[in-house]
């Protein structure tokens, strides 16, 4: 099962043609899911949506009266669309400014372009490191938190294929704070062990031969562990 990074999802959504609101015909805005979820706390199942922020939209205009009469609350609706689908639903808002802080504006688009350039640069460097078998170069990219997640994921994969046993210790000593990257790093460590017929002592965590019965570092019996 493959997982897409947030950057990969955004790249796809930006390339899509923006839908028009079925209630007013105005092109909808790209909107980023806020860090705090609404309602049941489960979010919308996607980090990005298309939302109509036209204040003259019939859904928004009439929504104030409908919610007040039905629920005795001061609120209205904005039309939202799940990217890549024909599914249109409504999102409650409690003021004219509700949700506007997550609109993906020109500045956000520029930041995304900068990320794309960083990804391109990172992949070019990784191709060079692969050709020259430059393991330290791959490690630098993987351990650099300013590099895009896609670059770090690829670096981890390449280290698993080309890294030496000496790479394991620094990889074990870092917590990456990203579930996908951490998973790929753990897989890389397992690959390095497999390629070099090694494992880690269950008592002292030093690298030993896979077939060893006694750890050469701590002297504990490791046969059967």
N, C-alpha and C positions, 0 to 999 in steps of 0.2 A: 504494500500500500504506500503510495507516494504522498508526500505532504508538500504543499506550496508555502513558501515564505510570504510574509505580508507584502514584500516588494514585488514578488512575482504576481500576486493577485492584483495589486495596483497597476502594474504594467499592462496587464490584460484589460482591466476596466478602462484605463485611460484610452486605450486603442479602440474601444467600442464607440459606436455612434450613440450619442445621448438620446434617450427617448423623450417624447413629448407627453406632457401631462394629459390624460384622457378627459380631464374636467375643464381645462382651459386652453389646451393646445400649445402652451409655452414649453420651451426646452427645459428639461429638469437639470438641477445642479448635482455635481458629484459631491458626495457627503461621506465623511469618515466617522465610523462608529466611535462614540465617546468612550473614555476609559471606564466610566461607571455606567452599568447597564440599567435600563428602566424595567419596570414591571416585575417579572419573576426573576430577573437577574441573569437570564440565559442569553441575552443579546438577540441579534437577528440572524445568526448563523453565517454571516459574512461581514468582513471588516469595512466594506464600502457599499453604499446604496446610491441610487439616484432619487432626489427629492425635489418636489416643486415648492419653491419659495416665492411664488407670485402671490402678492397680497390681494390681487383682484380675482384669483381663482375662485370659482363657484364653491368648490368643496371647502376652502378655507373661510370664505365669507359666510356661508350658511352654517358652517360647523359651530360657530359661537352660539347661535340660537338653539341649534339642535341639542348640544350638550347641556346648555343651561336648562332647557325645558325637560330634558330626559333625566339628567343626573344632578341638577342644581349646582353645577360647577362652572367656573369661568375658564373655558378652554375651547380649543378648536382642533381641526385636523389639517395635516399636510399629506399630500399624496406621495407615496414612495414606491419605488420599483426595484426589484432584485436584478442586479446586472446580468445581462445575457438571457433574460427570461421575459415573458409577457405578463408576469405576475405583478399586479398593482394592488397595494394595500394602503392603509392609512396609519399615520403616526400622530399621536396626540401632542399638541403644543399648548403652552399656558400663557404665551405672550407673543407679540409680533417678532421678538428676537429669539424665541425658543428654537434651538437647534442650529442657529446661524453660525455659532462658533466653530462648528465642525465642517463648514463648507470648504471644499478643496479649492482654494483660490489660486491666483496666478503665482503667488509666492510659493505655495505648496507645490505647484506644478514645476517651478524652477528648481526646488529642492529635489524633486523626483528626478529631474533631468540630471542633476549633479550626481545622484545615486547611480543612475544608469551609466554615467561616464566612469564613476569609480568601479563599477562592476566590470566594465569593458577593460579598464586598466588592470584590474586585479586578475582577470582571466588571461590577459596577455602575459602578465608576469608569471602566472602559473604554467602557461605553455612553455615559457622560456626555462623555468625551473625544472619542468619535466624533461625537457630535452637535455639539459645539463646535469640532471640528477642532483639538483641543488636542494637537499633536504632542509638545511637551515633556512633557506629562503621561504620554503613552504611553511615552516614553523612560524616564521615571523608574521606571515599573513594570517595564519590561523589564530595566533595569540594576540593579534592587534584588534581591540574592541571597536576601533573606528572603521574597520573594513566592513563592507556590506555582508550580510549573512550568507548570501549565495556564494561569495568568494571564499568565506571561511568554511562553508560546507564542502566545497570542492577541494580546498586545501586539505581538510581532514581526510577525505576520500583518497587523495593522492598519497598522503603520508602513510595510510594503511597499506598501499600498494608498494611504496618505495622506501618507507622509513626504516631506520635501523633501531636496534634494541635500545640505544641511548636516547631515543625519542620518547620512550615510555614514561620515564620519571617526570620530565616536565609536563607531559600531558596529564598524568595522574594528579599533579599538584595544582592544577587549575580547575576552577568551577566556572563554567562558561556562561551561566545565567540564561541560556537559551536551550530549550529542551531538544530541538532538532540538532543543534550543533553538538550538544553533549552526547546525544545518542550516536551521532556519526563518529565522534572522537572515541567513544567506547568500542565501536565496531572497528575503528582503525587500530586500536591497541590490540584487540583480539586477532586481527590480521597479522600484525607484526609478530606476535607470539607464534602464530601458526607457521609463518614463513621461516622463523628462526628456531623452531622447536624449543621454545622457552615457555615459562610461566612465572607467576609471582608467588613467593613463599607465603603461605597463609598465616604465618606467625610474624615475620618481620617485613614482608612486602618487597624484599629484594628479588632481583631477577635470578632465576635458577634454570637449569636444564629441565625439560619436561619429564625426562626419565629419572631424574634424581630421586634418591631415597632419603637423603639427609641434606638439609640446607647448608651450603658451604659458608653462609654468613652468620647464622645464629645457632647452627648445630642441632636444630630440632629435626625429628624424623617427620618427613613429609610424604612418605609412601602411603597411598590411599587417600590423601587430601587433595 
